[in-house]
Structures are given as structure tokens and as C-alpha cells.
Amino acid sequence: MEPLHGERVEDDESLAERTVRAAIRAYRLHPFDAVDASVIAEVAGIPLETVDRLFPTWDALLLVTYDRWTQLRGTRRKSLPSCTIEQVRLTLAEDVADPGLVRVLAGVITVASSQTRFAELFRKRYEEYVEQLTVGLQRDFDNGVEESCIPAYQAATQLLAVFEGLQIQMLVRPHIDVLVEFNRSMDTLRQGWKQHDVPSWDLDEVPVRV
């Protein structure tokens, strides 16, 4: 009986991998809200009951698909980016070529902002990415690749705002060249990072002439 158990585990692992790959393909073919377990089962060529058994909850399958898809980012790059901004730009270029992932990223924001038990897991993924950007920018600041008068975590928040904003515009304003706009935004952002904050005047301390 032990070998049969081992074969069952191996079969389930293979089927789970097949299901996740089918989910990625399904999201590439269909709008986010049009994909469900039955669509994925059809793309995978397996019974719906098998998908439900391997992934009893929809959020579980979505989380695994999200993780696998984001891990594939950058795996086909021929050279390493020279800085964090270039890395984000390369990621945006890959998203332009693979908009299904962006639809998933936009879709999971709803889950992350909810009160479901998977919301915290999606928020954790988000915070991990912010941390990656922060570490990367801090390294760039330390090495003199970028100049900044603000903390790396603040710069990371601004960089992510531009990145995600252009991702959304890519979906709803397909005529926009988001890579050109990214370059322009980075010129502006870099200039802003170099500027020291000007202290605001305390009007209570200014003498009034009469």
C-alpha cells in the first residue's frame, strides 16, 4: 500500500502543477472575472472535481497562481538590470507583453483589501515587494547610482505608485505607451528625490509690522 500512497502524492503534485499552469493560461485568455474553477479545469483538461479536490477554496488557487506567475517574471532576461528603476522598467515591459498577469494583480487588490482569511496573505505579498524595492533603492543610494534626500522606503512608495498607476492605465488606456511615460515619470521622480525639503514658515513667529 505504501507505493500506491507515494504514487498518489506524486500524481497530486503533478496535477496541481498542471492546474496552476492552466490557471495562468486561462487568465491570459479571459478577463479576470470570467475565470473560475470550471474554466481552469477545461483549460487543464481535467475534471472539475479534481480542481476542487486539489484547491478546496478559490482564494487558495488564486494565491498559488499569483505566486507562480510573479516568480516567472524576469526568468527570461538575458542580462541583469543595472539599478532598481531599470528592474521595474523591465518588469513593466514584461507586463505589457503579458497583460493577463496585470489583470490578476489588479484583481487581487480586492481580495487584499477584504476581511477574508486570505487577505492577510495577499497583503503580505504586497509588503514584501515594497521591501524589495526599498532594499534595492537603498543599495542604489549607497552606491551612488541614484541621488536622494529622502529615505529609501519613501522613494519606494513613490516608485511603486508610478509603476502600478501605469499598469492600470495599460489596461484601461491601451493607446498609452506606458514605457515612454515611465521614462518621463522617472526623470521627474529623480529630480524630486534630489531636492531638499524647504522648511515651511511658522507664521506665528513672523513679526507683524504696524
Secondary structure, DSSP 8 states (H G I E B T S, - for coil): -HHHHHHHHHHHHHHHHHHHHHHHHHHHHS-GGG--HHHHHHHHTS-HHHHHHH-SSHHHHHHHHHHHHHHHTTTT-SS--SSHHHHHHHHHHHHHH-HHHHHHHHHHHHHHTSSSTTHHHHHHHHHHHHHHHHHHHHHHHHTTSS--SS-HHHHHHHHHHHHHHHHHHHHH-TTS-HHHHHHHHHHHHHHHHHS-------GGGS----
